[in-house]
Amino acid sequence: ISPALQLQFSAVSAQHLRDGGTALGLAQYDTGRYALEGLASSDGGLLGFRGIYNFGGDAEASAPANVTDGNGSERERIYGRFSTGGEIYYGTLNKSGGVSLGARFATLPAHKGTPLCATLTLNPLMGNIAASYAVVAGKHCSLATRMEFNIFSYESGWAVGMELWRKPFRRPVLDNDEVKL
């Protein structure tokens, strides 16, 4: 409809689905600084609304990569974006709803230091709290950790992960190498 507004409608028809199919309508409005989204689904009669607001980083017109301290010398600051958002939803057929809140900090590509991302999500109705942290530890390695906790049941979980990328294998070609067929 416009560069910031998008409407989408999806439908699936299949005999194995309840009522023979489902339909989903979605409206999104994204300005870069903030985004809003509403949805309606025939599956469970779900109605939802969510939004996100971005602070700093590329959401601002110009953000300096360095900060001058009290002595007049420059020091690098973490160049990133802080985002916060939430969602609320309600199932009209099963008469249940939910709310969740979240915050995220991620460095931007222009940041010259170590890339990192940290998140915190809260679901107060279900009692869930989750936090994660990920960092690029080297040229071919990323590390991440995630902790989840439920305040109503004291159920918790902790996960640690590592991702390794294989370096490309290249065999140097020498001038005196002969190609044999």
C-alpha positions as CSV (number, residue, x, y, z in Angstrom):
1,I,0.0,0.0,0.0
2,S,2.9,2.4,0.9
3,P,6.6,2.0,1.7
4,A,5.7,1.7,5.4
5,L,2.4,-0.2,5.3
6,Q,1.9,-3.7,4.2
7,L,-1.2,-5.9,4.2
8,Q,-1.2,-9.6,3.8
9,F,-3.9,-12.3,3.6
10,S,-3.1,-16.0,3.6
11,A,-5.6,-18.9,3.4
12,V,-5.1,-22.7,3.4
13,S,-7.7,-25.2,2.5
14,A,-7.2,-28.8,3.6
15,Q,-9.5,-31.6,4.7
16,H,-7.4,-32.5,7.8
17,L,-7.6,-29.0,9.2
18,R,-10.4,-28.0,11.6
19,D,-13.3,-26.5,9.7
20,G,-11.6,-27.5,6.4
21,G,-9.1,-24.6,6.4
22,T,-7.7,-21.5,8.0
23,A,-7.2,-17.8,7.0
24,L,-4.8,-15.2,8.4
25,G,-4.9,-11.5,7.9
26,L,-1.9,-9.3,8.8
27,A,-1.3,-5.6,8.8
28,Q,2.2,-4.2,9.3
29,Y,3.4,-0.6,9.7
30,D,7.2,-0.1,9.8
31,T,9.0,3.2,9.9
32,G,12.4,2.0,10.9
33,R,12.2,3.8,14.3
34,Y,9.1,1.8,15.3
35,A,6.9,-0.9,13.9
36,L,3.3,-2.0,14.6
37,E,1.6,-5.2,13.6
38,G,-1.9,-6.5,13.9
39,L,-3.2,-10.0,13.0
40,A,-6.4,-11.9,12.9
41,S,-6.6,-15.7,12.4
42,S,-9.6,-18.0,11.9
43,D,-7.6,-20.7,13.6
44,G,-8.7,-20.3,17.3
45,G,-10.2,-16.9,16.5
46,L,-6.8,-15.3,17.4
47,L,-6.5,-11.5,17.5
48,G,-3.2,-9.9,18.2
49,F,-1.3,-6.7,18.3
50,R,2.5,-6.1,18.7
51,G,4.9,-3.3,18.5
52,I,8.6,-2.5,18.7
53,Y,10.6,0.7,19.2
54,N,14.2,1.1,18.3
55,F,16.6,3.4,20.2
56,G,20.0,4.6,18.9
57,G,22.2,3.1,16.3
58,D,21.0,3.3,12.7
59,A,17.6,4.5,13.9
60,E,19.2,7.9,14.6
61,A,20.2,10.2,11.7
62,S,23.9,10.3,12.8
63,A,25.5,8.5,15.7
64,P,29.1,9.0,16.4
65,A,31.3,5.8,16.7
66,N,33.7,7.4,19.2
67,V,33.1,9.4,22.4
68,T,35.6,11.9,24.0
69,D,36.3,11.3,27.7
70,G,37.1,13.9,30.3
71,N,40.8,13.9,29.4
72,G,40.1,14.8,25.7
73,S,41.1,11.4,24.4
74,E,38.8,9.4,22.2
75,R,37.5,6.0,23.2
76,E,35.3,3.7,21.2
77,R,31.8,3.3,22.4
78,I,29.6,0.3,21.7
79,Y,27.7,1.2,18.5
80,G,24.4,-0.7,18.6
81,R,20.7,-0.6,18.7
82,F,18.5,-1.0,21.8
83,S,15.0,-2.2,21.0
84,T,12.0,-2.8,23.2
85,G,8.6,-4.2,22.4
86,G,5.6,-6.1,23.4
87,E,2.6,-8.1,22.3
88,I,-0.9,-8.8,23.4
89,Y,-3.2,-11.5,22.0
90,Y,-6.6,-13.0,22.6
91,G,-8.2,-16.2,21.4
92,T,-11.9,-15.5,20.9
93,L,-12.8,-19.2,20.7
94,N,-10.9,-20.5,23.7
95,K,-11.3,-17.2,25.7
96,S,-7.7,-16.9,26.7
97,G,-5.1,-14.2,26.1
98,G,-1.5,-13.4,26.7
99,V,1.0,-10.6,27.1
100,S,4.8,-10.6,26.6
101,L,7.4,-7.9,26.8
102,G,11.0,-7.9,25.4
103,A,14.2,-5.9,25.1
104,R,17.2,-6.5,22.9
105,F,20.6,-4.9,22.4
106,A,22.6,-5.7,19.3
107,T,25.7,-4.1,17.9
108,L,25.5,-2.8,14.3
109,P,27.8,-3.7,11.4
110,A,29.6,-0.3,11.7
111,H,30.8,-1.3,15.3
112,K,34.5,-2.1,15.1
113,G,34.5,-4.2,18.3
114,T,33.2,-7.7,19.0
115,P,29.6,-8.2,17.6
116,L,27.2,-9.2,20.3
117,C,23.4,-9.5,21.0
118,A,21.6,-9.7,24.3
119,T,17.9,-10.3,24.9
120,L,15.4,-10.4,27.8
121,T,11.8,-11.5,27.4
122,L,9.1,-11.6,30.0
123,N,5.7,-13.3,29.9
124,P,4.0,-12.2,33.2
125,L,0.8,-14.3,32.8
126,M,2.8,-17.5,32.3
127,G,5.6,-16.5,34.6
128,N,8.4,-17.0,32.1
129,I,11.6,-15.0,32.1
130,A,14.2,-15.7,29.4
131,A,17.6,-14.1,28.7
132,S,20.1,-14.8,26.0
133,Y,23.6,-13.6,25.1
134,A,25.5,-14.3,21.9
135,V,28.9,-13.1,20.8
136,V,31.2,-13.7,17.8
137,A,34.2,-15.0,19.6
138,G,36.5,-15.2,16.6
139,K,36.7,-15.2,12.8
140,H,35.2,-18.7,12.6
141,C,33.4,-19.1,16.0
142,S,30.3,-17.8,17.7
143,L,29.2,-18.5,21.3
144,A,25.8,-18.2,22.9
145,T,24.0,-18.9,26.1
146,R,20.3,-18.9,27.1
147,M,18.7,-19.1,30.5
148,E,14.9,-19.6,31.1
149,F,13.1,-19.5,34.4
150,N,9.4,-19.9,35.4
151,I,8.5,-18.0,38.6
152,F,5.3,-20.1,39.2
153,S,6.9,-23.6,39.0
154,Y,10.7,-22.8,39.5
155,E,11.3,-24.8,36.3
156,S,14.4,-23.5,34.7
157,G,16.7,-24.3,31.8
158,W,20.2,-23.3,30.7
159,A,21.7,-23.9,27.3
160,V,25.1,-23.1,26.0
161,G,26.0,-23.3,22.3
162,M,28.9,-22.9,20.0
163,E,29.0,-22.6,16.2
164,L,32.1,-23.2,14.2
165,W,32.5,-22.4,10.5
166,R,34.9,-24.4,8.5
167,K,37.6,-22.4,6.8
168,P,37.6,-22.7,3.0
169,F,40.0,-25.4,1.8
170,R,42.2,-24.1,-1.0
171,R,45.1,-25.9,-2.4
172,P,47.8,-23.6,-3.8
173,V,48.5,-24.2,-7.5
174,L,52.1,-24.1,-8.4
175,D,53.4,-23.2,-11.8
176,N,55.2,-26.5,-12.2
177,D,52.2,-28.7,-11.3
178,E,51.0,-30.7,-14.2
179,V,47.4,-31.5,-14.9
180,K,47.0,-35.3,-15.3
181,L,44.0,-36.7,-17.0
